[in-house]
Amino acid sequence: MDTTQAEREGTLPYYRYRHVVTLADTNIVGNVYFAHHVAWQGKCRELFLRDHAPDVLEELRGSLRLITLRCSCQYFAELMAFDEVEIRMRLRAAQQNRIAMDFEYVVQHAEGKVLAARGDQEIACMRAGPTGVVPCPVPASLMAALRHYQAR
């Protein structure tokens, strides 16, 4: 992943994950299979944790659970093998134990940058305990990191 100094300093309104589409991402027709967009949302989210809240990764090895409650994706333009896609993640809202994020998929074409898709996810922070999983507050380090990428 390539990050700019502005992104590392948190002055951009989105976290960016760059993905090069490979043949493994495409279907028999040659375009990207729709389900890969959702998988890339997950990868973007995980790399965000690695880059900005590594202590949360440690907590995930314990009792913390980040449970995806809902996700969606709208498709506007086809992506093909070897397209370079920038997946942009923003915090839309955080309330109690829930986080809502928006995603944009931007690809560079000859005519300029094209919004290929738009998606969103809602996750819940939960803790595993003796009686099952129960809601818990969003970890402070995760909330602090997400605030840098809050939709304006």
C-alpha positions as CSV (number, residue, x, y, z in Angstrom):
1,M,0.0,0.0,0.0
2,D,1.2,3.5,-0.9
3,T,0.4,6.3,1.4
4,T,1.2,10.0,1.1
5,Q,2.5,12.2,3.8
6,A,-0.9,14.0,4.0
7,E,-2.7,10.7,4.5
8,R,-0.2,9.6,7.2
9,E,-0.8,12.9,9.0
10,G,-4.6,12.4,8.8
11,T,-5.3,15.5,6.7
12,L,-7.2,13.6,3.9
13,P,-10.9,12.8,4.5
14,Y,-10.4,9.1,3.6
15,Y,-8.2,6.1,4.2
16,R,-6.9,4.7,1.0
17,Y,-6.1,1.1,-0.1
18,R,-4.8,0.6,-3.6
19,H,-5.6,-2.7,-5.3
20,V,-4.3,-3.9,-8.7
21,V,-7.0,-6.2,-10.3
22,T,-5.6,-9.5,-11.2
23,L,-7.1,-12.3,-13.4
24,A,-8.1,-14.1,-10.2
25,D,-10.5,-11.1,-9.5
26,T,-12.3,-11.5,-12.9
27,N,-15.0,-13.8,-14.2
28,I,-15.3,-15.6,-17.5
29,V,-16.4,-12.4,-19.2
30,G,-13.2,-10.7,-18.1
31,N,-14.6,-8.1,-15.7
32,V,-14.3,-8.1,-11.9
33,Y,-16.7,-10.5,-10.3
34,F,-19.1,-8.4,-8.1
35,A,-18.3,-10.1,-4.8
36,H,-14.7,-9.0,-4.9
37,H,-15.8,-5.4,-4.2
38,V,-17.1,-6.5,-0.8
39,A,-14.0,-8.5,-0.1
40,W,-11.9,-5.4,-0.9
41,Q,-13.9,-3.4,1.7
42,G,-12.9,-6.0,4.3
43,K,-9.3,-5.8,3.2
44,C,-9.3,-2.0,3.4
45,R,-10.9,-2.2,6.9
46,E,-8.3,-4.7,8.1
47,L,-5.3,-2.7,6.7
48,F,-6.8,0.4,8.4
49,L,-6.5,-1.5,11.7
50,R,-3.0,-2.6,11.0
51,D,-1.9,1.0,10.1
52,H,-3.9,3.0,12.7
53,A,-5.1,0.8,15.5
54,P,-2.8,-2.2,15.9
55,D,-3.8,-2.6,19.5
56,V,-7.3,-3.5,18.3
57,L,-5.8,-6.4,16.3
58,E,-4.4,-7.7,19.5
59,E,-7.8,-7.3,21.2
60,L,-9.3,-9.3,18.3
61,R,-7.1,-12.2,19.3
62,G,-8.9,-12.0,22.7
63,S,-12.5,-11.3,23.4
64,L,-13.2,-8.4,21.0
65,R,-15.3,-9.1,18.0
66,L,-16.0,-6.7,15.1
67,I,-19.2,-8.1,13.6
68,T,-20.4,-6.9,10.2
69,L,-24.1,-6.2,10.5
70,R,-24.7,-4.9,7.0
71,C,-22.7,-4.2,3.8
72,S,-23.7,-3.1,0.3
73,C,-22.2,-2.0,-3.0
74,Q,-23.5,-0.1,-6.0
75,Y,-21.7,-0.6,-9.3
76,F,-21.3,2.2,-11.8
77,A,-18.4,1.1,-14.1
78,E,-16.8,-2.2,-15.0
79,L,-13.3,-3.0,-13.7
80,M,-11.0,-5.2,-15.7
81,A,-7.8,-7.1,-15.1
82,F,-4.9,-4.8,-14.3
83,D,-7.0,-1.8,-13.5
84,E,-5.6,0.0,-10.5
85,V,-8.4,0.7,-8.1
86,E,-8.2,3.1,-5.1
87,I,-10.7,2.0,-2.4
88,R,-11.4,5.0,-0.2
89,M,-12.9,4.4,3.3
90,R,-14.6,7.1,5.4
91,L,-16.3,7.1,8.8
92,R,-19.9,8.1,8.2
93,A,-21.1,7.7,11.8
94,A,-20.3,6.1,15.2
95,Q,-22.8,5.6,17.9
96,Q,-22.6,3.5,21.0
97,N,-21.0,0.2,19.8
98,R,-21.7,0.7,16.1
99,I,-19.6,2.1,13.3
100,A,-20.8,3.0,9.8
101,M,-18.3,3.4,7.0
102,D,-18.6,4.5,3.3
103,F,-16.4,3.2,0.5
104,E,-15.6,4.6,-2.9
105,Y,-13.9,2.6,-5.7
106,V,-12.0,5.0,-8.0
107,V,-10.2,3.8,-11.1
108,Q,-7.9,5.8,-13.4
109,H,-9.0,5.6,-17.0
110,A,-7.8,7.6,-20.1
111,E,-10.6,10.2,-19.5
112,G,-9.6,10.6,-15.9
113,K,-10.6,9.2,-12.5
114,V,-13.9,7.3,-12.6
115,L,-16.1,6.3,-9.7
116,A,-16.6,2.6,-10.4
117,A,-18.6,1.7,-7.3
118,R,-19.8,3.0,-4.0
119,G,-20.4,0.8,-0.9
120,D,-21.0,1.0,2.8
121,Q,-20.7,-1.2,5.9
122,E,-22.0,-1.1,9.4
123,I,-20.1,-3.0,12.1
124,A,-20.8,-3.7,15.8
125,C,-18.2,-3.9,18.6
126,M,-18.9,-6.9,20.8
127,R,-17.1,-8.9,23.5
128,A,-17.2,-12.6,23.9
129,G,-18.0,-13.7,27.4
130,P,-19.3,-16.7,29.3
131,T,-22.9,-16.0,28.2
132,G,-22.1,-15.2,24.5
133,V,-21.3,-12.0,22.8
134,V,-22.4,-8.7,24.3
135,P,-22.2,-5.1,23.0
136,C,-19.1,-3.1,24.1
137,P,-18.0,0.5,23.4
138,V,-15.8,1.1,20.3
139,P,-12.2,0.9,21.5
140,A,-10.8,4.4,22.1
141,S,-7.8,3.9,19.8
142,L,-10.1,2.8,17.0
143,M,-12.5,5.7,17.5
144,A,-9.6,8.2,17.6
145,A,-8.1,6.8,14.4
146,L,-11.5,6.8,12.6
147,R,-12.2,10.4,13.5
148,H,-9.3,11.4,11.2
149,Y,-11.3,10.0,8.3
150,Q,-14.7,11.2,9.2
151,A,-17.0,12.3,6.3
152,R,-17.2,16.0,6.2
